[in-house]
Amino acid sequence: MECQGNCAIPKILYCAIDYYRTIFHCDPHVASFAPGRVNLIGEHTDYNDGFVLPIALPMGTVMIGAKNDSNSVHIVSKSDNIGSQIEVKFDLPENGKLQKGEPKWANYVKGVISYFKGEVKEGFNAAIVSSVPVGGGLSSSAALEVATYVFLEALTEEYNKDLKDKALRCQKAEHDYADMPCGIMDQFISIMGEKGRALLLDCRSMEVTMVPLQSDSDVILITNSNVKHELSSSEYPVRRKQCEQAAEILGVKSLRDVNNEKLESNKSSLPVTVYKRARHVVSEIARTTQAAQALKINDFATFGKLMVESHNSLKDDYEVSCPELNQLVSIAIACDGVYGSRMTGGGFGGCTVTLLKQSAVDLVIKNIKNKYDGTPTFYIASASQGARDITPLLEEELINKLFE
């Protein structure tokens, strides 16, 4: 079985150390890690005050560095997908916030620096290495934001113990600096993820319920279609506005306040497309709470059925899927041992997530490779720990490197 991306922290940390030393000719002093995520179910519900059910991934982003005794920030990023400009330099402003600019990936970092709860008074050098595929719908952006925030905490020794506030600050960075009106799910799971548990998040109350996700005989397979998408230039903002339009017509704060009966009884007052968008959100919110209950009792058959219903709704009502994702889902659910499969993430490319028996993994991967028109990449996912300061691990790795 060929699976990529399950990079343990030491592996990308070694890579980051080598990279940092090559560029800056010294050792880093602090390090952070923040994971990507896969959403099991609950797509496009977060910005509608609904429920989502993601897990933090083993894959993530490492940021290492040190103060540089100046007012200047120098950051280098190592990724196959960020484009040709791998570094950025800028000065910290005496007053006010940093300005957006090129390269685009650096705006996520600038946004977090600007909204950091403490004060970033001194310049620093940093290297960023990530094992989260960019454009795959696994939230490489939130991993970068959260890794930056935790890095700044370690650098300044000013720690924000309010995890909700930390997530909201990272979200605001994405809203204002990347011009992406994302929901809160990605930042929450990257910060609050726990090993062996999915996170049921009420995106209205911000209440978190951890749901056990541990099975020796069942696994989660992520399949990357390798069709790239960039949400900031996609239909994402359009979908959000359509949902807001539906809520306004229905006289509610958000679609969270609408059930199926209310939606159907007011169908004639909604434009056809807006009705379809609302139907997805209303049904997806209900599916997500049902799926969480099924997961609590290890009812994977019900969970899988809800996953397929979710995909069909995203494909037909929300219209954010694409032929490649539809093909991947169709191939997967035709295999014995598969409970369910769906597209995950913003859509228009990216990944599918499949719940299946461990014994079926090899067959499913083989069938997808043989039948999928593109070139897929596979990841075995497990619910993993959220963001953390890994400076102590950095010190261990530096010591180990001396004896290699």
N, C-alpha and C positions, 0 to 999 in steps of 0.2 A: 504494500500500500504506500503510495506516495503522498505525503502530507507535508506542507510547508507552513512556516509562520509560527509554529509553537515555540517561539524563542524564549528560553528561560532568561531571566534578568542578567545573569552573569555573561551570557553570550553577547548581548547587545551592549552590556557595560564594558566588556573587553574592547569591543569595536569602538565605543565612544572614547575610551581611554587612549587607545592608539591614535584615533583621529585628533583628539584634543592635543596630545603631545606633538603630533606632526605639525599642527597649525601654530600652537602657542609655545612650544618648546619648554613646557613645565608641567607640573602635575596639577590636576583639579583638586579643589578642597571640599566641594559639596556636590551632592548628586540627588536626583529625584527620579521617580518612576510613576507613570500614570497609564492605566490600561485603556485599550479600546473597548468597544462593547458590541454585542449582538443583541438585537431586540427579538425575543422569542415570539411575541405577539403584542399588538397594541400600536399599530402604525398610523401616524398622522393624527393621533389622539392627544398628544401632549400639549399642543398649542390650542386645543379645544377643551382644556380643563379636564381631560379624561384620565384613563388609567393606562399604564405601560408596564411591560414585564421583561426587562432586559437582564443580562448577566454581564459582568466584567470578564474580559478575555485574558488569557495568558499573554497575548501579544500586547505590546504597549510602546510608550515613548520614554526614553531616558534623556535627561538633561544634566550635564555636568559642567562645572566651571569654578571660577574663583574671582574675587575682587581684583581689580587691576590698577588701583591707586590713581584713578583718573575719573573724569566725568563721562567717559566714553563707554559705550556698550559695543562689543564685537561678538557676533554670534555666527556660527557656521552650522549648517544642517546637512546631514548625509542621508539622502533618500533617492531612489531611482526615479521618483515621480514628481519632484519639486520643481523641475526645470533646470535651466542652465545656471541661474544665479543662486549659488549655494551659501552665500554669506551676506551679512548686512552689518553696517556700522552706523551708529547714530549717537548723539549726545543726549544726556538726560536734561530735560528743561528745568530751569530754576523754579519756574512757576507754570502751572497749567499742565496739559496733557501732551503726550507725544502725537505727532502727526502721522496719518496713514501715508503709505507710499509703496514702492516696489522694493523687493519682491513681495508678492501677496501673502506668502506664508508667514512673513515676518510681522504682518499686521495683527495676527493672533497673539504673538508675543508682546507687541507694543500695547495692545489692548489690556492684557493682563497686568503689565507693569503700571499702566495708567490707573487701573481700578484696584490695584493691590491695597489691602487694608492698612498695611504698614507703610513705611517710607523707604523708597529705594533712593538713597542719597549718594551712593558710590557706584561708579562704573564697574563693569565686570566683563570677563570673557566667558563664553559658553559654547559647548558643542551639543548638538541634538542628533540622536539616532533613534529611529523608530522601526518597529517590525509590523506596524499597522499599515495595510495597503491604503494608499491615498485614492479616494474616489470609489471605494468599495462598499460604502455604506456601513462601515464598522467604526465610524466616528474617530478618524484620525485627528480631526480638528479639536474635539474635546480633549483627547489624550494630550495634544500639544498644549492646550490652554492650561489644563490641570497640572501637567508636568512643570510648566513654567511657574505656576502659582506656588507649588510645593518647593520648587527650586529657590524662589525668592524668599520663602519662609526660612529655609535652611541658611540662605546667604545672609539675611538680615537678623536672624534669630527672633523674628516677630511672627508668632504662630497664631493663626486664626482657628480657634477651637469650635467655632460655629460652622459646622459643615454645610448647612443650608446657605448661609451667607457666602461662604467660599464658592459654592456652586453658582449662586446668582451673580457673583462678581465675574466669574468666568463666562457665564452666559451673556452678560452685558458687554463684555469684551468682543464676543462674536457678533452681537447685534450691531455695535457701533463701529467696530474696526474691520470686520469682514462683511458687513452689510447683509448678514444672514439672520432673518427673524426666527431663529430656531426656538424650539421648546426647551424645557429644562431637563429632559430625560438624560441626555448624554453626559452632562456635567455631573448630575447626581450619581449615576452609576459609576462613573470613573472615580469619583471621590469615595463613595459609600459601599462599593461592591464588597462582597464577602465570599470566601471560598466555600463552595458547595451549596450556594444559595442564589436564587434569583431574587430580584428586587421588584416588588409590586409597589409602584409609586402612584399615589393620588396627586395628579398634577395641579389640582385646585388647592387642596389643603396642605400639600407637600408632605403628607403623612407617608411613612415608609413601612412596609411590611416585608420581612424577609421570608422567603418561601423555600424550603429545602429542595435541592435538586441534586440528588446523589443516587446513582444506580450503577451497580457493577455490570449489568447486562445491557444497558442502553446508553447511547451517546448522542451528541449533537454534532452534525457535520455542516460546516459552512462551505459553500461552493461559490467561488468568485467567477462571475461570468467574464471578467476582464473587459467588460464594456464600461468605459469610464463616464462618470457624470460629475458635473460641478454644480452643486445646488444653487449657488449664488446667481447663476445664469440660466437656471432651469425654470420649470413651472412651479417650484415650491412656493414662492411668494404669491403666485396666482391662486393656488389652492387655498392658501391661508385666507386670502381676501374673500374667496367664494364662501368659505365657512363662516366668516364674519358677516357676510351678506345674509346668509341663511339664518343666523342667530338674530340679526336685526329684524328681518321680516317676521320671524316667529316670536319676537318680543321677549327674548331671553338674553342673559349675559353671555352665554356660550352654549355650544351644542351639547355640553354635559347635562344641561337642564332639559333636554328633549328626549323622550322615549319614542319607541316606534309608533305607538298609537297617535301621539301628538303630531309626529312628522307626517304620517299618512293622512290624517284628517285635514292637514293644511297643505297637502301636496299641490293643489291647484293654485296656491298663492306664490309658489316658488318657480322661478325659471327652471326648465328641465335639467340643465347642467348643474345648477346650484342644488336642486333636489337630490341628484345622484351623489354629489359630494357629501351632502348631509346624511344621506342614507348609509354611506360607508362609515362615517364617523360614529353615528348612533349605534349601528350594529357592531362596530369594532370595539366600542367601549364595553358593550354587553359581553362580547366574546372574551375580552381580556379578563374580566372578573370571573367568568365561568372557567377560563383556562387556569387561572390561579387556584381555584378550588379543586380542579382536577389534578393539578400538580401536587397539591398537598396530600392527596391520597394515592399518588403514583398511578393515576388513571391516564396512562399515556395514550390509550386509544382515543379517548375523548379529546385530549389535548391535540392530538394529530388531526382529528376531524375539524377542530376549530381553526387550526393552522391553514388547512386547505380552503376553508370558507373565507378566511381572512385574505388569502391570496386572490381568490376569485373576485372578492369585493374591491380589492386594490386595482385589479386588472379591469374590471368592468365598470364600476361606479366611480372610483377615484382616478382611474386612467393614468396611473404612474408606473405601471409595469412596462415591459418591452418584450419583443419576441424571444430574445435570448433568455430572459428570466422565466418566461412562460414555458419554454422548452425544457429548461433545467428542472422546473417543478414537475412537469409531466413525466419526464424520464424517472425522476426519483420516486414518485408515488406509484408508479407502475411496478416497482420492485418489491418482492417479498421482504418483510421485516421492517418496512418503512411505515411509521405511524402517520406522518404528515410532513408537508414541506410548504414553504412560502417564500416570496421575496421579502427582504428585510432592508431597512434603511429608507432613504428618501425616495428611491425609485429611479427610473430611467437608466438602469444599469446597476452595477454593483453585485451584491451577493444574494444567494438564497440560504435559508437555514432549514435544516432537515432533522427531525427527531426520528431515530431509528435504533434497531437492535445492534449491539456491537458486532454480532455475527454477520450482519448484512452489509457492513461498511465496504468491504473489498468488492463485493458484487455491485453495489451502487456506484462506486467510483469507476469500476470497469465499464459499466453500462453508459455512464455519462461521457466518459472518454470516447467510447465508440459511437455514440449517437448525437452528442452535442456538436453543433456546427462550428463552435468557436474553440478556444483553447482554455479550459478551465484550470483553476488552482483550488486545492482543497486544504481545509484546516479542521482538525478535530478540536472542538471547543469544550472547555469545562468552566464552570462558574469559579471565578478567581478573585483574589483580594484586590481591593481598590488601591488608590494612589498612596504613596508613602515616601518618606525621606529615606534614601538608601545610602546616605553618607557613610555609615559604619561598614556597609558592604563594600563601598568604594575603597575604603582603607584596607580591607582584607584583600581585595583584588590587587591593589597596588603592591602589597607585600608579596602576594603570590607571584606577581609578574617578575619580581626580582630573582626568583628561584627557578624560572622556566629555562 
